[in-house]
Amino acid sequence: MASIFKQRNMIAFFILFAIVFPFITNNNYMIHVMTLAFIWMIAVYGLNLLAGYTGYLSLAHAGFFAIGAYSLSLLTTKAGMSYWLAFVLALIITSLLGLVIGLISLRTKEHFFAIYTLCVGYIIYLIIDKWDSLTGGIRGLIGIPGPANIGPITFNTPISNYYLVLFFLLLTVLVMYRIVHSLTGRTFIAIRNSEDLAQTIGISTMTNKLLVFVISTFFAGLAGALYASFIRFIGPDIGYINVTFDILTYLIVGGIGTLSGPVVGTIIIVWVSQQLQFLQDYRMMIFGPILTLLVIFYPRGISGGIQDWNMKRKEKKRQEKQNIDKNQQMLSAQETSAAANKNG
């Protein structure tokens, strides 16, 4: 039974469920909600790599999400570029800005880094909100084109958009899996565990932190670009700090520093939020205490809690086996001793 809850099995089950989901339901609204959940998962994976595996909490994640969304929107609506060219350029622009901001922000550590990125995220929001001639200000941008056709493949229906976003999500999961289980991923974990110790064994911590920061912003930009082309309208609110806290909530609930955490947390929160829509602003009165209890009793989230339970279960079985072996050895020694005394 416990093997069912292994991270690999949980992700495999999710992939299978996601592929067949449109065949289970004919409700376009549910497909719309699931597509949005996939987009948020991509953003959560970006934050998870930085905060969960390197130990640096960036509170500017929504800002980079907005940069990806606005870059795609401006390049297509105002510059007249083709969709896929604008899509690629949006990711490049987000990553380059992440590189510049990372060079400065990563000179700080711990809560200073979080505070600095919080300020950066708010500045990005203010630029989007106040630069009316470029971004449309509070009115936002409308008429954003959807994904362009790729040969015979079209993206004119909710289901086709669903599978397009799912493709990018699966690609994100694959990239994250390869990074985490590579030497680079172990380097990130070493920095998280002890940055000073990592430096003493020859790890270039600044280079690796900058690398993971740029990767994190890349996936935030990817999620933002997909969001803009899916919703077809964006406003400055997508770069506000509450979006970062929403993404962080998905990560904490699912399990920070785990591969399945972004999937688990996002699915649970998004669908529970949909069921509690009738409560409107009172939803946080329910989420608040639940999140507090989760942080207290399961600080590693749902996926992390399941991992800890599996480890304790394996350790208990190992100890029981050792005790059985020890008892068998004692019985064998007693029988040998009794036999020797009898022969003597």
C-alpha positions as CSV (number, residue, x, y, z in Angstrom):
1,M,0.0,0.0,0.0
2,A,2.8,2.4,0.9
3,S,4.4,2.0,-2.5
4,I,1.4,3.6,-4.1
5,F,2.4,6.9,-2.5
6,K,5.9,7.0,-3.8
7,Q,6.7,10.3,-5.7
8,R,7.2,8.5,-9.0
9,N,3.9,6.6,-8.7
10,M,2.0,9.8,-7.7
11,I,3.4,11.7,-10.7
12,A,2.7,8.7,-13.1
13,F,-0.9,8.5,-11.8
14,F,-1.3,12.3,-12.3
15,I,0.0,12.1,-15.9
16,L,-2.4,9.2,-16.7
17,F,-5.3,11.1,-15.1
18,A,-4.5,14.3,-16.9
19,I,-4.3,12.6,-20.3
20,V,-7.8,10.9,-19.9
21,F,-9.4,13.8,-18.0
22,P,-11.1,15.4,-21.1
23,F,-12.6,12.0,-21.9
24,I,-14.0,11.7,-18.4
25,T,-15.8,15.0,-18.5
26,N,-17.5,17.0,-21.3
27,N,-17.7,20.1,-19.1
28,N,-15.6,22.9,-20.8
29,Y,-15.5,24.8,-17.5
30,M,-13.8,22.0,-15.7
31,I,-11.3,21.7,-18.6
32,H,-10.7,25.4,-18.3
33,V,-10.0,25.2,-14.6
34,M,-7.7,22.2,-15.0
35,T,-5.8,24.1,-17.7
36,L,-5.3,27.0,-15.4
37,A,-4.1,24.6,-12.7
38,F,-1.5,23.2,-15.1
39,I,-0.2,26.8,-15.8
40,W,0.1,27.5,-12.1
41,M,1.9,24.2,-11.6
42,I,4.6,25.3,-14.0
43,A,5.1,28.5,-12.0
44,V,5.2,26.5,-8.8
45,Y,7.8,24.2,-10.1
46,G,10.0,27.2,-10.9
47,L,9.7,28.5,-7.3
48,N,10.2,25.0,-5.9
49,L,13.6,24.6,-7.6
50,L,14.8,27.8,-6.1
51,A,13.2,27.7,-2.6
52,G,12.8,24.0,-2.0
53,Y,16.1,22.7,-3.4
54,T,18.4,25.8,-2.9
55,G,16.8,27.4,0.1
56,Y,16.3,30.9,-1.4
57,L,12.8,32.2,-1.2
58,S,12.0,34.6,-4.0
59,L,9.0,36.8,-3.5
60,A,9.3,38.4,-7.0
61,H,8.0,35.2,-8.7
62,A,4.7,36.9,-9.6
63,G,6.7,39.7,-11.2
64,F,8.5,37.4,-13.5
65,F,5.2,35.6,-14.3
66,A,3.9,39.0,-15.3
67,I,7.0,39.8,-17.4
68,G,6.5,36.6,-19.4
69,A,2.8,37.4,-19.9
70,Y,3.3,41.0,-20.9
71,S,6.3,40.3,-23.1
72,L,4.2,37.8,-25.2
73,S,1.2,40.2,-25.2
74,L,3.2,43.3,-26.3
75,L,5.2,41.5,-28.9
76,T,2.1,40.0,-30.5
77,T,-0.4,42.9,-30.1
78,K,1.8,45.9,-30.6
79,A,4.9,44.6,-32.4
80,G,2.9,42.3,-34.7
81,M,5.2,39.3,-34.3
82,S,4.1,35.8,-34.9
83,Y,2.9,33.9,-31.8
84,W,5.7,31.3,-31.5
85,L,8.5,33.8,-32.2
86,A,7.0,36.1,-29.5
87,F,6.6,33.1,-27.2
88,V,10.3,32.3,-27.4
89,L,11.4,35.9,-27.1
90,A,9.2,36.3,-24.0
91,L,11.1,33.4,-22.3
92,I,14.4,35.0,-23.3
93,I,13.4,38.4,-22.0
94,T,12.2,37.0,-18.7
95,S,15.4,35.0,-18.3
96,L,17.7,37.9,-19.1
97,L,15.9,40.1,-16.6
98,G,16.2,37.3,-14.1
99,L,19.9,37.2,-14.8
100,V,20.3,40.9,-14.1
101,I,18.2,40.9,-11.0
102,G,19.8,37.8,-9.7
103,L,23.3,39.3,-10.0
104,I,22.2,41.9,-7.5
105,S,19.7,40.1,-5.3
106,L,21.9,37.0,-4.7
107,R,24.5,39.1,-2.9
108,T,22.0,39.0,0.0
109,K,21.0,35.9,2.0
110,E,18.1,34.4,3.9
111,H,15.4,36.9,4.9
112,F,17.3,39.8,3.3
113,F,17.0,38.0,0.0
114,A,13.3,37.5,0.5
115,I,12.8,41.2,1.4
116,Y,14.8,42.4,-1.5
117,T,12.9,40.2,-4.0
118,L,9.6,41.4,-2.4
119,C,10.6,44.9,-3.3
120,V,11.7,43.9,-6.8
121,G,8.3,42.2,-7.3
122,Y,6.4,45.3,-6.2
123,I,8.5,47.5,-8.5
124,I,7.7,45.3,-11.4
125,Y,4.0,45.6,-10.5
126,L,4.2,49.4,-10.3
127,I,6.0,49.7,-13.7
128,I,3.3,47.6,-15.3
129,D,0.5,49.5,-13.5
130,K,1.8,53.0,-14.2
131,W,3.4,52.7,-17.6
132,D,0.1,53.3,-19.3
133,S,1.4,54.0,-22.8
134,L,3.1,50.7,-23.0
135,T,1.2,48.2,-20.8
136,G,-2.2,49.8,-20.9
137,G,-2.0,50.5,-17.2
138,I,-4.9,49.5,-15.1
139,R,-6.9,48.7,-18.2
140,G,-4.5,46.0,-19.2
141,L,-4.1,44.4,-22.6
142,I,-6.9,42.8,-24.6
143,G,-7.0,40.9,-27.9
144,I,-4.0,38.7,-27.1
145,P,-3.8,36.0,-29.8
146,G,-4.0,32.3,-28.9
147,P,-1.4,29.8,-29.9
148,A,-0.8,29.7,-33.6
149,N,-1.2,26.5,-35.6
150,I,1.7,24.1,-35.9
151,G,1.2,22.5,-39.3
152,P,-2.0,20.6,-39.2
153,I,-2.3,20.9,-35.4
154,T,-4.7,23.7,-34.4
155,F,-5.4,25.2,-31.0
156,N,-8.9,26.6,-31.4
157,T,-10.7,24.5,-28.8
158,P,-10.5,24.2,-25.0
159,I,-9.3,20.6,-25.3
160,S,-6.5,21.5,-27.7
161,N,-5.3,24.3,-25.4
162,Y,-5.6,21.9,-22.5
163,Y,-3.2,19.4,-24.2
164,L,-0.8,22.1,-25.3
165,V,-0.5,23.4,-21.7
166,L,-0.2,19.8,-20.5
167,F,2.6,19.2,-22.9
168,F,4.6,22.1,-21.4
169,L,3.8,20.9,-17.9
170,L,5.1,17.4,-18.6
171,L,8.2,18.9,-20.2
172,T,8.6,21.0,-17.0
173,V,8.3,17.9,-14.8
174,L,10.9,16.0,-16.9
175,V,13.4,18.9,-16.8
176,M,12.9,19.2,-13.0
177,Y,13.4,15.5,-12.5
178,R,16.6,15.5,-14.6
179,I,17.9,18.6,-12.7
180,V,17.1,17.3,-9.3
181,H,18.7,13.9,-9.9
182,S,21.8,15.3,-11.6
183,L,25.1,16.5,-10.1
184,T,23.7,20.1,-10.5
185,G,20.7,19.2,-8.4
186,R,22.9,17.8,-5.7
187,T,24.9,21.0,-5.8
188,F,21.7,23.0,-5.2
189,I,20.8,20.8,-2.2
190,A,24.3,21.2,-0.8
191,I,23.9,24.9,-0.9
192,R,20.6,24.6,0.8
193,N,22.0,22.4,3.6
194,S,25.1,24.6,4.2
195,E,26.3,27.2,1.9
196,D,29.5,27.7,3.8
197,L,30.3,24.0,3.7
198,A,29.5,23.9,0.0
199,Q,32.1,26.6,-0.5
200,T,34.7,24.8,1.4
201,I,34.4,21.7,-0.9
202,G,35.0,23.9,-4.0
203,I,31.4,24.6,-5.1
204,S,30.9,28.0,-6.8
205,T,27.8,29.0,-4.8
206,M,27.2,32.3,-6.6
207,T,27.3,30.7,-10.0
208,N,25.0,27.9,-9.0
209,K,22.6,30.3,-7.2
210,L,22.5,32.5,-10.3
211,L,21.8,29.5,-12.5
212,V,18.9,28.2,-10.4
213,F,17.5,31.8,-10.1
214,V,17.5,32.2,-13.9
215,I,15.9,28.7,-14.3
216,S,13.2,29.7,-11.8
217,T,12.4,32.9,-13.7
218,F,12.4,31.0,-17.0
219,F,9.6,28.8,-15.8
220,A,7.7,31.7,-14.2
221,G,7.9,33.4,-17.6
222,L,6.8,30.2,-19.4
223,A,3.7,30.0,-17.1
224,G,3.0,33.7,-17.7
225,A,3.2,33.4,-21.5
226,L,0.9,30.5,-21.5
227,Y,-1.5,32.3,-19.1
228,A,-1.7,35.4,-21.4
229,S,-2.4,33.3,-24.5
230,F,-5.0,31.2,-22.7
231,I,-6.9,34.0,-21.0
232,R,-6.5,36.5,-23.9
233,F,-6.6,39.4,-21.4
234,I,-4.1,40.5,-18.7
235,G,-3.9,43.3,-16.2
236,P,-1.3,44.4,-13.7
237,D,-2.9,42.4,-10.9
238,I,-1.1,39.2,-12.2
239,G,2.2,40.7,-11.0
240,Y,0.9,41.7,-7.5
241,I,2.4,40.2,-4.4
242,N,-0.8,38.2,-3.6
243,V,-0.1,36.0,-6.7
244,T,3.3,35.1,-5.3
245,F,1.7,34.2,-2.0
246,D,-0.9,32.0,-3.9
247,I,2.0,30.2,-5.6
248,L,3.8,29.8,-2.3
249,T,0.6,28.4,-0.7
250,Y,0.4,25.8,-3.5
251,L,4.0,24.8,-2.8
252,I,3.7,24.7,1.0
253,V,0.5,22.6,0.9
254,G,1.9,20.2,-1.7
255,G,5.4,19.9,-0.2
256,I,8.3,22.2,-0.7
257,G,11.5,20.5,-1.9
258,T,9.6,17.5,-3.4
259,L,8.9,16.7,-7.1
260,S,5.2,15.8,-6.6
261,G,4.5,18.7,-4.2
262,P,3.7,21.4,-6.9
263,V,1.2,19.0,-8.5
264,V,-0.5,17.9,-5.3
265,G,-0.7,21.3,-3.7
266,T,-2.0,23.1,-6.8
267,I,-4.7,20.5,-7.6
268,I,-6.0,20.5,-4.1
269,I,-6.1,24.3,-3.6
270,V,-7.5,25.1,-7.0
271,W,-10.3,22.6,-6.8
272,V,-11.1,23.3,-3.2
273,S,-11.2,27.0,-4.1
274,Q,-13.7,26.3,-6.9
275,Q,-15.9,24.4,-4.4
276,L,-15.8,27.3,-2.0
277,Q,-16.5,30.1,-4.4
278,F,-19.9,30.7,-2.8
279,L,-18.1,31.9,0.3
280,Q,-16.2,34.5,-1.7
281,D,-13.9,36.6,0.7
282,Y,-14.6,34.2,3.6
283,R,-12.6,31.4,2.0
284,M,-9.4,32.6,3.7
285,M,-11.1,32.0,7.0
286,I,-11.0,28.3,6.1
287,F,-7.7,28.2,4.3
288,G,-5.9,30.2,7.0
289,P,-6.3,27.7,9.9
290,I,-5.9,24.7,7.6
291,L,-2.6,26.1,6.3
292,T,-1.4,27.0,9.8
293,L,-2.1,23.4,11.1
294,L,-0.4,22.0,8.0
295,V,2.7,24.0,8.6
296,I,2.8,23.0,12.3
297,F,2.2,19.2,11.8
298,Y,3.4,18.7,8.3
299,P,6.1,21.3,7.6
300,R,7.1,19.5,4.4
301,G,3.6,19.5,3.1
302,I,1.4,16.6,2.0
303,S,4.0,14.9,-0.3
304,G,6.8,15.5,2.2
305,G,4.6,14.1,5.0
306,I,4.0,10.9,2.9
307,Q,7.7,10.6,2.3
308,D,8.5,10.9,6.0
309,W,5.8,8.3,6.8
310,N,7.3,5.9,4.3
311,M,10.8,6.4,5.7
312,K,9.5,5.8,9.3
313,R,7.7,2.7,8.1
314,K,10.8,1.3,6.4
315,E,12.9,2.1,9.4
316,K,10.4,0.4,11.7
317,K,10.4,-2.7,9.4
318,R,14.2,-2.7,9.4
319,Q,14.4,-2.5,13.2
320,E,11.8,-5.3,13.5
321,K,13.8,-7.5,11.1
322,Q,17.0,-6.8,13.1
323,N,15.2,-7.8,16.3
324,I,13.9,-11.0,14.7
325,D,17.4,-11.8,13.4
326,K,18.9,-11.0,16.8
327,N,16.4,-13.3,18.6
328,Q,17.0,-16.1,16.1
329,Q,20.8,-15.7,16.7
330,M,20.3,-15.9,20.4
331,L,18.0,-18.9,20.1
332,S,20.6,-20.6,17.9
333,A,23.4,-19.8,20.3
334,Q,21.3,-21.2,23.2
335,E,20.5,-24.4,21.3
336,T,24.2,-24.8,20.4
337,S,25.2,-24.2,24.0
338,A,22.6,-26.7,25.3
339,A,23.7,-29.3,22.8
340,A,27.3,-28.8,23.8
341,N,26.5,-29.2,27.5
342,K,24.5,-32.3,26.8
343,N,27.3,-33.9,24.8
344,G,29.7,-32.8,27.5
